[in-house]
Amino acid sequence: MCELYSKRDTLALRKKHIGTSCKVFFASDPIKIVRAQRQYMFDENGEQYLDCINNVAHGVVKAALKQMELLNTNSRFLHDNIVEYAKRLSATLPEKLSVCYFTNSGSEANDLALRLAQQFRGHQDVITLDHAYHGHLSSLIEISPYKFQKGKDVKKEFVHVAPTPDTYRGKYREDHADPASAYADEVKKIIEDAHNSGRKIAAFIAESMQSCGGQIIPPAGYFQKVAEYVHGAGGVFIADEVQVGFGRVGKHFWSFQMYGEDFVPDIVTMGKPMGNGHPVACVVTTKEIAEAFSSSGMEYFNTYGGNPVSCAVGLAVLDIIENEDLQGNATRVGNYLTELLKKQKAKHTLIGDIRGIGLFIGIDLVKDHLKRTPATAEAQHIIYKMKEKRVLLSADGPHRNVLKIKPPMCFTEEDAKFMVDQLDGILTVLEEAMGTKTESVASENTPRKTKMQKEAHVELLRDSTTDSRENPSRKRNGMCTDTHSLLSKRLKT
């Protein structure tokens, strides 16, 4: 059976039994997904959606089933899977990163990384980036401005927030002579101020590419300089690869590697794509940090972290990435998609910036190119209109105006072209309603809106959550196909 309840009943039961803070995509008309295959998802009516955002999915059922039929048990027992998996993960990383701690989620991994860092030299303070998100545990909400700045909690005294190294709309932009040094010097000042207050830095933590912050890629040299300052203060550098690791950037297996061989974090955390939807995550660090953690006398124990089934799934994911050349695919398709989007930027006034690498891309939407005013309402409108076209996107960033693209690693050039064509059509209609031109954005000046155009724009945005019946994608039947025929290649990182 594919469905226990109708969509209406499923929604009613969710409202009754699931916490209201657990949001769903497209809240005004959520999609009920009942199955998926590779980069496509299908609702209860058989409608096909192109998935451009869901970087977590099931797809390695055979490996899990095979191991589950044999054994799944407490990770305190000896088993080959955990050591084989640790060995293969370590082989993808710089040599000094060789000690693994397995967990069940990226949040657990980041929490453990903080414990390792704070135990290392007995320091406590943490430097984080503005708009960062590192997990849902209390210890991580405390260091995630993306979360604590939205709630009533105030920043803790041991937490220091550095400016996001955003060269498009940040403090130091692309016209700055040396934005990497300028942003790194902000971290240096934080360290100096902390020391003057008698505090000691345990760690600097950052996503190798900031996702929730708006798909931000730091300028070259930034992480090297920050690591130098943090190490000088007796702290460690934690690279959060939970969302951006496992080949998503294409040329490298880990996103931090694209900044150069002279930059190696002290701790790397990973999760989400690691098990392709199965709950498995990991912290990898140096022997020195691991030994300092052991010296506390406190045992690290995680009942299911590194269990035989999770490790079998993780090994299968590594096999698929290698056997299907998904890193190469991320490079090829990512380059193609970026080029298509750059052509759209030259055409549409709403597109302020295209940034990204591999299959990690952000489209920064603006209402004014000179002021770079975030087009927040327009972004939400576009997301819903893309949903009507059966393309799933979402928006993020501090202003929720950045369309984020993090599709399955098996995403194709055909998928990229289809997505961009739908986006082009929606932008054209929206910009016509706004009274802006779409032929060329050679000039930063755009025509003024007339009263009628403004009203049309407002009406269009008001209707942005109204779903149309138009479906440019092919409708697939047979919703209850055999599970095993869908299992193998829908790899999402």
N, C-alpha and C positions, 0 to 999 in steps of 0.2 A: 504494500500500500504506500502510495506516494504522499497522500495527505490524510491527516486525521480529522481536520476541520476545514470548513470553508475559510476563505481569506477574512471575511467579516468576523467569524468566530475566533480565528487565530488572533486577530487584532484585539478583540474584546478580552480574550484570556490574557494576552500580554499586558493590557492595561490593568487588569485585575491582579495579576500575580507577579509581574516583573516591575522592578523599581522604575519610577518615572524618569529618573536621571539616566537610565540606560536608553539612549536615543537610537532611533533607526534612521537610515538614509531616507530622504524624500518624505519627511514626516507628514506632509499633507495628503500624500497618497503613496504609502510604502509599497515596495515590490515584494511579493512573496516568491522566493526562489526555492525551487524543489529539486533541481539537479543542475549539474554543470559539466562541461567537457572542454578541456583546454582553456582557451580565452573566452569562451561563451558561457552564459548563464541563462537558465530557462525558468520562466514563471509557471504558475499552475495552469495557465491556458496554453502553454507551449510557445509563448513568445520568446524569441531569442534576443539577448542583450549582449553587446560587445563590452567586455569588462576592461576598463582602463584604470581602475583604482584599487581593486581588491588584492593587495599583495599577501594575502593569506588564503590558502585553499587546500582541500584534500586532493590527493593524487597519487599516493604511494601505498595503496591498500594491500597489494600483494605482499609486500615486505612486512607490513604490520601483521597481516593475517597469518603468514607463515610462522613468524616468531611467537605470536599470541597462542597458536595451537601447541607450541612447545613449552613456553615458559614466559611468565612475566612476574617479577618478584622484586623484593627489596634490593636496593643497589649496594647493600653491604656484603652481599654474596659475590664471590669471584665470578666473572663472566667475560668471555672474549669480546663481546660487542662493545662494551664501554672502552676497553683499551684500544681496540682497533679504530673506533671512531675518534678517540682522542688523538691517536697517532696520525690519522688522515687529516683531521682539522689542523693540527700543528704544522703539518707539511705545507699548508696553504699560507702560513704566516711567517713573518721574519723569525729567525732562529731563536732569539731570546724569549719569544712568546711560546712557551712549551708546556705550561702546567694548566690543566683544565679542571673546572668545577662545573658540573652539570646541574641545571635547574629545570623548572617546568615552564617558565615564562620569561620574557624580556624584563618585566618588572622585577622578578626575583633576581635576575642576573645583575641588574643595575644596583639593586639594594645590596647584594653581596659585594659588588665592586666597591661601593662606598665603605663597607666594613673592612675590606682588604686595605684600602687606601688609608683609612683612619687608624688601623692597627699598625701600619708599616712603620711610622715614626712617632706614633702617639699624638699626631696632630688631628684637629677636628674640622677646620673650616673648609668650605667647598666654594669654588668659583664656577658659576654656570653662565650660560648665555641668555640674554633677554629673549623672551618668547619660546624658550626651550621647553620640551616635554620629554621626560625620561621614564614615566611609568605611573601606575595608579596606587602604589603603596604609600603610606604616610611619609616615609623617609624620602620618597621621590617627588611627591607633591610639594614638599618643602623646598626642593631645588628645581622646581619646574615653574618658572614665571608664567608660562602658557596657562597653567592651572591656578596658581595661588594669586595671581593678579586679577583673576576673574571672581574669586571667592572673597570671603570676609577675613581669611587668614592673613596676617601680616608677615612680611619677610622675617625669617628667623635671623638672629644676630650672627650666627655662624655661616650664613649664606651670603655670598657676594655676587652681584649680577653685572656681567660685562656686556657692552654693546654687541649686538649681533653684527658680524662682519659682512654686512650687506652693502655692496657697492652700488646698488640701484637706488634704494630709498633710505639708506642708513646715514649715520653721522659723517662718514667719509665715503665719497662716491667715486665713480669711475674717472672723474676729472682730477682727483687727488694725485699728487706726485708719487706717493707710496702708501696706499691704503692699508697694506698688510702690516707695515710697521706702526702706522697710526692706531689701528685697532689693537695690535699687540701691546702697544704702550699703555692702552687703557687697562689692560690686565696687569701690567707692571705697576701701575699706580694703585690699583686695588690691593696688590700684595704689599706695597710699601705702607699704605694706610692701615692695613690689617696688622702689620708688624708694629707700627707706631702705637697701636691700641693694645699691644700685648697678645695678639692672636697669631695662630700658626696655620699655614695652609696645608691641608691634607691632599687636596686634589683639584684639578681643573677637569670638568667633564663637558663633552660636546659631542653631538652627532657629527660624523664625518661630513655629512651634508645635512643641513637642518631642514627637516621635513615640515613639522607643524608650524615652524616659523616662517614658512613661505617658500620652500624649495631653494634655500640659500646655499651657494657654494662659496666658501671663503676664498679670498685672493691668495695667490701663490705666495708661500713663505710665511703666512700667518701662523699656522700651527707650529712650524719650527721655532719661531720666535717665542710663542707662548710656552712651548715645552721648555725652552731654555730658562725662561723666567720662573716657571713653576718648579723645575728641578732645582734651581738656585735657592728656592724658598723651602726645599726639603719635601716638596709635594710630588704627586704622580699625575700623569696624564691619562685620563680614561677616554677611550674612543668608543662611542655608542654606535654600533653597527646593526642594531636591532632591526631597523627598517631598510637600511641601505647596503647591507652586505650581500655575500653570496653571488657575486658576478653582475649585479645590477648595473654597474658603471661600464661593463663590457671589457675594457682593456685590462682591468685588474679584478681580482677576486674580492678584495676588500676596498671599500671606498677611500680609506685613509692612504692607501698605497699610491693613489694618483697624485699625491702632493710631493712625492719624491722619496728615494731610498734613504735620505738622511733624516726622515721623520718616521719614528717608530714609537707608538704609544707604549705605556707601561702596563696597561690593562685594556683588553678589548671585550666588549659585551656583544652578544648576538642572540637572536631569537626569531620570531615570526616565520620567515621563509625557511629557517633551519629544518623544520619538520614538515614544511609544505602543508600547514594546517594542523598537524599533530603538535600537541603541547610539549615542546622541548626547547631549551635554551642553554646558554653556556657563558662562562667567564673564562678567559684565557689570560694568563699573566706570566710573570717571570719567576724563576726559582727563588730569587731573593725575596720577593714580596710574599710568595707562598710560604716560605720558611718563617718569615716574620709573623704571618697569620697563625701558623701552627704553634709558634712559641708562646702564644697567649694561654695555651693549655685548654682552650675551648674547642671541642670537636665540631666540625662542620658536618651536619647530618641532614640529608634530604631523602626521604623515603623513596620517591620515584624519580628523582633527578638522576638521569643516566641509566634508567632501567633498560632491560634487554630489548623491549619493543621499541621504545623511543630511539635507542641507538640504531636499531635495524632500519627504522624509518629515515633517520639522519643519513645513514650510509647510502640508502637508496637515492636520496636527494642528491648527494654528491655524485653518484653514478650517472644520474640523468643529466645533471649540469654538464658533465664531461662528455658523455656519449652523444648527446644531442647538440653539442657545441653552443650551449645557451649563452655563454659569454660572447662568442662571436656574433650570435644573433642579436644580442643587446647592442653591440657596437653598430652592426649594419642597419638594423631597423631604427635604432636611436638616432643615428646620423641622418637617415632618410626623413624621419619624422621631424627632426629639428629643422631641416632645410625647408620642408613644407610649411612649418609654422613661421619661419622667418619670412617667407613669401606672404603669408597672411598678415604679418606685422607691417609689411610695406603697404598693405592694402587697407587695413582696418585701423581707424583712429583709436578704438578701444584697447588695442594691444599696446601696452607700454614697454614690456620687456619679455623676451624669451630666454630662459636660462635652464641649464641642465646638462647632463651628460648621460650617455647610454639610455636606459629606460627609466630615467628619473628627470622629469622635465616640469618646469613651472611656467605658466602664462600669467604675467602680472597685468591685470586689467586696470586701466586708468580712465578718468573722465577728462583729464587735462594733461597733455604731455609735458608742458613746462612745469606745472606744479606737481605733477605725478599724483594727483588726487585719486585715491583708491576708488574703483568702481564696484563697490560692495553689492548694492542691489542688483546691478547688472550681472554680476557673477552668479548670484543666486538664480536669476532669471535664466541665464544660459544653461545652468546645470539642469533645471527642470525641462527646458526645451530640448536639450540633448537626450534626456531620458525619454521624451516623446519619440525621438528618432532612434530609440533603443541603443543608446550609447551611455554608459555609466561613468560620470565624472564627479568630482567633488571639489570644493574650494577650501583653502586654508590660508594661513598667515594671520598676523595680528588684526588685519582688517577684513579677513575672509574674502579677499578679492583676487587671490591667486588660484587659478585652475591648476590642480595638481594631476600629473599623469605618472602613474606607477603601475603599468599593466603587467600581466603575466609575462614571464620570460619567453614564452612561445609566441608572443605577439608578432604579427607579420607586417610586411610592407603594405599588403592589401588592407589589413586592419587600420594601419596608420592613415592611408589615403581615405578610407571610408570615414574615419573619425574627423579628419580635417575638413573633408567636404561638407559634413553635417555642420561643423562649427562655422565654416565660411557662410553657409546659408543663413544660419541664425544670427550671426554678427551683422550680415548685410541688412536683414529686416530690422534689427534693433537699431542700427546706426541710421537707417532711413527715418525711423520714428523719432530719433534724437535730433535729426537734422544735420548730421555730420556726413562727410563724403567717404566713400569706400574705395574710390578708384586709386588714390595715391595718398600716402602720408609723407610726402616729400617735405611739406611745410608743417611746422608745429601748430600753425594757426588753423582753426576749424571754423566753419560758418556758424553764426549765431542761430540759436533755435528760435523759431517763431512761436507764438502762443499756441497755435494749433499743433505744432510739432512737439512742444513740451507736453501738451495734454495727451497726445498719442503715445509718447514715451511713458508717461505715468500709467496710462491704461495698459500698455504692454507689460510693464513690470507687475502691475496688479494681477494680471492674468497668468503670471509666470508659473504658477503651480497648477494650472488647469491642463490636464492631460488630453492630448489629441489621440485620435484613433489611427493616425498615419503611422505606418510601419515600413520603413525602407529596407529592413532586413528580412531575411527569409524566415518564415514560420516553420518550426519543426514539430512534428507529431510524435506520438509514442513516448509519453512522459515517463513511463515506468520501465525503461530499458534496463537490461541486466547490468547490475552494478559493476561487475568485473570488466565489462566492455568499455567502461568510462574511466577506469582507474589510473592508467599508467602515465599519461603525459601532460596532465594539466598542471605543470609546474609553475608556481608563482613565487617570486621572491620580491 
